[in-house]
Amino acid sequence: MKVVILGAGKRGTLLARHLIKERRNVIIIESDLKRANETQNKLDCMVKSGSGTDPHFLKEAEADKADFFVALTDSDEVNLVACGIVENLRQEVTTIAAIRNLTYTGKDGLPDTILGINHIVNPEAETAKSIHKIIKRGIFSDVVTFEHSNLGLYNFAVTDDSPFANRLVRECRASIAPEFVIAAIKRGDEGIVPSGETPLLVGDTLVLVVADSEKRALFKLLGQREVKSKRIVIVGGSKIARFLLRLFEPKEHKSIVLVEKDGATCDEFAALFPNLLVIKSDIADELIFKEENFETKDLLISLTDNDELNIVTASYAKRLGVTNTMALIKNNNYIPLGENLGIDSIISISAATVDSLLKFMRGKHVSSVHSLFEGRFEIIELNISAEMEIANTPINKINMRGRGVIAGITTKSGENIIPTGDYQIRVGDTLLICAGREELDYIQKVTF
């Protein structure tokens, strides 16, 4: 696979990192020479400095020879024009554009044929969807939900008193009553695809796949709890806040409070969402927490355009007694800081956007993609159709060579299955497949 990425910003470099780990052929185009040079020093791929709206330069950068051309600059206009030019150079190139302005996309998005764009991703809309799914499933750190499966994926740290500590994977599966699959293990800087003989050590982080019907019992066993958030505070009248509120039912707005310091933005949200309580205030004023009794709320989500303010606000709210907090970040370097400050969920705009891009790039059988452990692993939601080779094949006949694991299955009828080797994959099943990013090419070959 050859991919040309226009824009070496946070989204472009994150997508490139993932694809490079998969051993894809990646070329980045960046108009800013300084940023291009910095990116070249960081990434093991070709970086060219030039204009993404210059047909001659795009051809020089081999955009016409790519399988995918992905336009991820901060300018909607540049992304639109670049995709149109590439489509004229060679129609077989699949073009993808990040478009923020609803003036261009409209409510339902652009038709595929306009300007040669095959797929449009709105970063703010994708981020809002991620947040909404977490809230509806029950707030938990690093929860991952799926499109066609009500299996959930959760991270657990192995502590001294954990029932997983210093035991083999097969021993845990046999002795712990709720059904689950350990899909991946993070041990220091190492990522492990486990087998039954893999030991689980104190300090490991486990990725567990659990059915909704089993998660409450498992959470209780592990000393965790599920929280359904009904009383919510949203900080910041951003585009993401607007997208998020549209995902809630209008009647649910009655239990949501929006805090925004700009008066015009407050008026706009009040007009758009009549049932919403809008408070004009600076969240940095600590009196707002006491005056509005925010410590009694189930959830605070900080969605301002300032990463540092979001992290500080979410951490402070947690210390005051808010049950759960979430913080939005643009810079992924803040993820460890947020986790160490007790914030329940760190939401990355670039990660949500890149996962959406990868979902499209994986093909029509993939309904969702999620990156784990800073991109070391990927979990794919794969829909089985009749033309796929693994249809009607027992799992133990699929030779993954220890490079990946089928972590869960949802049948066509909606039944959740924690798979065993004897299970025969059927048409209509949805599989959750977890693998290290370096192994994805092989896993796709044996499963797709």
Secondary structure, DSSP 8 states (H G I E B T S, - for coil): -EEEEE--SHHHHHHHHHHHHTT-EEEEEES-HHHHHHHHHHSSSEEEES-TT-HHHHHHTTGGG-SEEEE--S-HHHHHHHHHHHHHH-TTSEEEEE---HHHHTTT---TTGGG-SEEE-HHHHHHHHHHHHHHH-B-TT-B--SS--EEEEEEE--TT-TTTTEEHHHHHHH-SS--EEEEEEETTEEE---TT-EE-TT-EEEEEEEHHHHHHHHHHTT---B---SEEEE---HHHHHHHHHS-GGGGGGEEEEES-HHHHHHHHHH-TTSEEEE--TTSTHHHHHTTGGG-SEEEE--S-HHHHHHHHHHHHHHT-SEEEEEES-GGGHHHHHHTT-SEEEEHHHHHHHHHHHHHH-TTEEEEEEETTTTEEEEEEE--TTSTTTT-BGGGS--TTSEEEEEEE-TTS-EE---TT-B--TT-EEEEEEEGGGHHHHHHHH-
